[in-house]
């Protein structure tokens, strides 16, 4: 549920919903002041990260690898108590599932909208 006392960013956007990322993109796209080559801030940060990796800092090597190769997928274990084919369900079980889905949809439809809060 939406926290109604959550602070708002300039322009009325909720903080934590992309506002910070957008501001970082804007700042990182700026040119570094007094840089003779006119490098952007993000480029300078990337260079410093690569320099740290070249110096042998394992945290920097890991960061570079994660950005180039992507982070490895986390392993997860799923336990299925009961696996059944669709044709194995009884009519009563299927009707109960549909009834629950309908109740859930109706509950969502009657819930107050948060669209006006943004």
CORVENHU-V729588 format. One record per helix or strand. SS is the DSSP state (H for helix, E for strand). FROM is the first residue (numbers start at 1). TO is the last residue. If there is no record, write none. Layout:
# CORVENHU-V729588
SS:FROM:TO  SS:FROM:TO
This chain:
# CORVENHU-V729588
E:8:8  E:14:14  H:19:28  E:31:31  E:40:40  H:41:54  H:58:69  H:86:88  H:91:110  H:115:117
